[in-house]
Amino acid sequence: MFFPRIWLRCRGSRTLAATALAGSFFFRRKTTSESSHKNSSGHHDETGSDTVTSTTTKDGAAVSGNEEFRSPLKKMIEETWVSIRKIPEYREAFKQLTKADAPDAVLTRFLIACKEEPSAAARMLLNTLKWRLQEDVEDIVQKGELHAFNSGDEQFLKQLRTGKCTCMGNDLCGRPICHVRVRLHHPKELTQHSLEQLTLWIMETLRLLVRPVYTPAELCTERKVNVVFDLTNFGISNMDYTFVKFLATCLDNYYPESLGCCIVHHSPWVFRSIWRIIKGLLNPQIAKKIIFTQNVKQLSEYISMDVIPEDIGGKNPHPYHYVEPDEHENDLLAPTNEERLLALKRNDELFTKWEELALQWSKLPDNDTENDNVRSACDAAGIEFAKDYWKLDRYTRARTVYDRLGLIKAPKFENDSD
C-alpha cells in the first residue's frame, strides 16, 4: 500500500501547489469582502484570518507594527533587495540563478521552503547567492565539458563517458529524470572536488529540462526533478557518504523545492543498514520524498515503461551514448563577441524592468487599487525576462552532451524572429 499512496501524492502535488500559490498569499490582493470576515479582537475567526489595523506612510509603504496586509512575497522582496543593492554581485548572481525561470517563480520556491516566513526566505536566498559566488557555479556552467577536455580533466569527463549519471526523459508527472547508476560510482578513484563540480554541473543542466514557465498561470506550477538511484549490482565499495551529505546540503539549502521525488531502485539487503545512516543525514522534508522500488513493475508506477531503460527491465532500447565536445562549439562565449555583449545588455534591461516593478509592487498594501495592475505588469516583465534567457543561453553557457544529443532546445515563441 506504500507505493500507491506516494504515487497519489505525487500526481496531486502540482494541483496542490498551484492552489496554494494562486489562491492565498503570494500575488493576490486582499479584498474588502475578505477583510469583513475578520473580527475586531485580532484573533483568528472561522476563516483563519488575522485582523490587521491599516495605516501607511505618505509614499504608500506600510508602517511597522500597524501595517496594512502585504503578502509574504512582498516583504521578502523588500528584505532581499536591501542586500542586493549593497552588493552588486548578488544581483548578477540572482539573474544567473533564475536562468529560464521567471524571477517570481524562483522567489516563491524559497518562500515555500521557509514556510512563508519572509525574513527566513530572504536569508536563505542571500546565502544561496553568496554560496554560488563562492563555489563559482556560473564558471562551471560557462566552461563545461570542452574546458575539461582541453585542460585534461579526465575525472570530470570519465564520469560523463561512463553514463554514471544521465538524463533519461520525464516521469509520469512530467518531471525530468536524473538516472544514477550507482554501481558505476567508485569514490576512491575520484577527488571530492571533481565529484562536486560534476554534481553542480548536472543540477544546473537539469534545470533547463524542467517544464518552462511562460504564462502568469504557470507561475504557480511546480518545477521539480525526479532522481533515480539505480542500485542494481550495488556493493559497499560504491557507497559514498560524503557525496550524499553534499547532495543533501545542496538540495536543502541552495536548490529548495527542486526535488519532486527520489526513487531508490532495486536496493540489495546490505543497503538496509546503510539507509539508516543516510536517513540521519537528510532533512526530514527530503527524507519524505524518498521512494523505494524493487522491480520494474513498481518503478513503472512513476516512470513509463517506454522511458525505463531496457537494462533494468523497461522498453527504452536507446542506451546513453556520450558525444565528445566540438572544439568550436563554445566560440560564441568569447568575451569580446559583440552579439554576446548586446544579448547581455538586452537581458539586463529586461531584468531591470521586472526589478523596478517588483519593488514598486512590494511597497503596495494588498488592498491598494493599483496592486493588481502592478502585479500583472510584474508578471509580464518576469515572463519576458525568462523567455529572453534562450536568446542569451548560447552566449553564456557551454554546450553539453544534452545539447549535442538534441535534448536541450530553445523553445519557439510567437513573433520570435531569432
N, C-alpha and C positions, 0 to 999 in steps of 0.2 A: 504493500500500500504506500510505501515511502515514495516511490518514483512518480506515480500519477499525481500525488499531492503536490510535489515540487513542480511538476510539469504544468499543472493548472495555474500555479502561482506565476510561473514563467510566462505563460501565454497571456495572463491578465495584467502583467506588470505595466505594459505600455499604456493601457487604458487607465489604470490607476494613477500612473504618473501624470498623464495628461489631465485627468480630473483634478488632481491635487494642485497642479500648477495653474491651469487655466481658471479654475473655479475658486481660488482662495486668495493668497496674499501677494503674489508676485507682481502682477500687472494691473489688477482690477482696481477700479475706482470704487470706494465705499459710498454707497448711495444713502440718501436721506431715509428711505424706507428701511434700510438695514439698521441705521442708527436708531430708529424709533423702537427697535426691539430691545435696546439696552435699558437697564433700569438705572435709576439715579444714584444708587449707592456705590457704583463702580465695581460690583461683583458680577460674576457670571450669571446670565439668565438662561432660559431654556435653549437659546441659540448657541450658547458657548462663547458669546462675545463679551468684551470688556468695555466699560464706559470710559471715554476719554474726553476731558474738557478741552475745548479748542481755543487757542489764541495763536496768532502768528506775528512775526516781525514785519516791518514795512516792506522788506524785499520778498516776503512770502515764505521765508524759512520758518520751520516750526520752532517754538520756544521749548527749551529743555524743561522737563518736569511737568509741563502743562501744554502738550503739543497736540495738534490735530493728527489724526491717524495717518501714518505713512508706512507703506509696506516695508518689510524687512529688506527687500532688494534695494530700495531707495537708500536706506540707511547704510547698507553695505557699500554701495557705490560711493557715497559721501566719505565714509571712513577710509576706503581703499585709496581714493584719489588724493587724499591728504598726503600720503606717502609717495604716490606715483608722481605728483607734481614736484616733490622734493628730489626724487631720484629718477632722472630721465631714462636710465637703463631699464627700470621696471616697466615703463610704458612700452618700450620696444619689446621687452620680454613677454608682456601680455599680448601684444599683437601677434608674436610668434606662437604663443600658446594657443590662440584661437584657431589658427590655420584656416580650414574651410568652414569653421563654425561661426554662427552669429555670436557676437560678444556676450549678449544677454543669456544665451544658452549655456555658455561657459560659467558665467557668474552664478546662475541658478544651481548648477551642479555642486558648487562649493557651498552654497546656502543650504541645499538639501542635506549634504554631508554633515553640516553643523547644526542640524535640527532647527533650521530657520533662525538661528541666532546671528544677527548681522556682524557684531564685533568679532565673534569667533570665525565667521566665514571670511571676513576681511583679513584677519591674521593668517588664516590658512592659505589664502590666495597670495598674500605678500611673501609668506615663507616659501611657497612654491616658486614664485618669480625669482626669489633670491637663490633657491636651490638650482633652478635652471641656469642661472648665470654662473654659479659656482661649478656646476657639472659641465658647463658649456654644451648643453643639449643641442643648441642650434648648430654648433660646429660639427657635431656628429652627423646631423642631417645634411649639412651643406657639403661635407667631404664624402661620406658614403663609401660605397664599395670600390669605386675607382681609385680613391685615395689609398684605401687598404691595399689594393693591387699594386699601385705604383710605389708604395712605401714598404712593401714586403710584409705586411701584417697577415701572416699566414693563419694565425689563430682565428682572427675575425672571419676570414674567407673560408677556412675549413668548416666552421660551424654552419655556414650557408651552403657550402657544396654538399655536405653530407645529408642535408634535409632534416636535421635535428629539430628545427623549429620552422614551420611553414604556415602559410595562409591557405586554407582549404575550402573556400566558399562560405556560404551563410548557413546558419542553423534554421530551425523551423520558426524562430521568432524574427528572422531577418538579420540577425547579428553576425558579423564576420567572425570566423573561427580561426584561432591560432592553435595549430596542432603540434604538440611537443612529443617527440618520440624519445622518451627518457632513456631507453637502452643505448642511445647514441651519445649520451652525455657522459663525458669522462673528466670529472673535475680535476684530477691530478695532472691532466695534460694541458690545463688552461690556467691563465692568470685570472685573478678576480677582476682586474681592470678590463681585460678583454671581454669577459662574460658580461660585465655590467654595461660596457659600450654596446654590445650586441643587443642586450635586453632593451636599452633605451631606443636603439635604432628600430627594433621591431615594434615597440609601443608607439613610437611616432609614426611609423609606416602604417600600422593597423588603423590609426585614426582616419586615414584617408580612404579607408574601405568601408567606414561606417556610413549608414544612410545619411545623406546631406539634409540640412535644414534650409529651405529656401522660400518658405511662406510663414506668415505670423502664426498660423495654426500649428506648424511643425516645431515652433519654439518649445512647445510643451511635450514633445515626444522624447523618449529616452534614446541615447546614443551610446550603446554599450557593446562589448565584445564577449565572445564565448571562448574560454581557454580549455583545451582538451589535453590533459596529461595522459598519454598512452603508456601504460606500464607493462605492456606485453614484453616478456623476457627481461623484466627489471631485475637487477641484482644490487646487493649492498654497495658495490663499487660505484653505482650510478647516483647514489644519494648525495645531495649537496645542500646541507642545512644553511650554509652561508648565502647561497643563491636564493633559497626560499625566503629567508629573512629579508634580503634586499628587495625581492619582488613584492613581498607583502608590504614593506615600507613604502615603496613607490605607489602601489595601488591605494594604500590607506591615506597617505599624506599628500601626494603630488598628482595623482590621476583619480580624484574622487568620482564616485558614481560612474565609473567607466567599465567596471566588470559586471556583466549580466549574470553569468554563472561560470563555474569552473568544474569540469567533468573529469573525475579520476577514473580512468577506464582500465579494466582487466588487472586490478591490483592483486599480486600474489599474497599468500598468507604472511610472509615476512614483513609486508608493508603495514600490518596492523599495529605493531609496536612503534613503527616509525611515525604513523599517523598521529598517535597520541602525543608525540613530541612536537610535530608540526602544528597541530591544533593549538598548542600552547603558545606558538609564535604569532598566531593570527589574531587580528581584531575580530571580535565576535560577529560583527556585521559582515566581514568577509567570509568567516567560517560558515555562516548560514548559507552561503552561495555555493558551497562545495557539494557536488552530487557524485555518487559512486555508481558506476555501471560495470557489470561483469561480463556481458556478452553483447553481441551486435543487436539483438532484439531490444534490449534495454536502451542501448545507445540510440537506436532509431526512434525512440520517443522524443528525442531532442534534435536529431540531425537526420535528414533524409538519407535513405539508402543510396540514392544517386550521388550523394556528396561524400559519404563514408568511403575511404579507400578500400580497394579490394584486399589489401594485405591484412586488414582487420575485420574482414567479412562483409564489406559493403560492395556497391556496384560501380564505384568510380574507378575506371580502368586506367586513368591517366596519372601515373606517378609523378612526383615532383622532379623537375629537371632544372638544374641551375644553369643559367645562361650567363656567360662571362661578360663583364662590362666592356664597352667600346671606348677606345681612347679619346674619342671626340664627343662623347655623349653629354658631357658637362660644360661644353665650351660657352654656353650662354651665361654661366655663372661668373664669368670674368668680371672683376670689379669695375673695369673701365667700359664695359659694354653699355652703350648709350640707351639701348632698348631696356636694359635692366634698370638703369637709373630712372628712366621715365616711368617704368612699371612700379618701382618703389615709391616714387613721388605720388603717383595717382593713388596707390594703395593707402599711403599715409593721409592723403586728403580725405579719402572716404572714411578712414578711421576717425579722423578729427571731427568730421560731420556727425558720426554716431556719438562720439565722446561729448561733444557740446550739447547734443540733445539729451543724452543720458544724465548729464549733470544738471541740466535745466529741469528735467523730469524729477530728479531725486529731491529737489527743493520744494516741489509742489505737494501740498496736502492731498490726500487721495480724493477728497470731495471738492477739489478746485475744479472750476468749469473748464480749465484748459488741460486738465490731467489726461483725458482720453486722447485728445488731439496730439499732444506732445508724445504720449506713449506710442501712438500709431506711427508718427514720424520717426521715432526712435527705432521701432521695429523695422520699418522700411530701410532706414540707413544701415542697420546692423546686417540685414539680409543682403543689401547691395555690397557691403564690405565682404561678407562671406563669399558671395559669388565671384568677386574680384580676385579672391585668392588663386583661382585657377588660371588667371591671366599672369599672376605673379609666380606661380609654382615653378615654372620652367627656369626661372632666373634665380631661385633661392634654394632649391632642393636638388641634391644629386640624384640622378636616376638610380632606380633599384631594380632588382631582378623582377619585381612585380610590374614595373613599367615595361621592362623588356618582354615579359610574358603577356602583356596587354591587359593585366588585371586592374591596374590603376589608370583610369581615363578621366580626363576633364569632362564634366557634364556639358551638354549642349543647352544653351538658353535661347529663348526667343529674342530676336533683334540683336543677336550677338554676331558681330562681323569677324571676330577673331577665329 
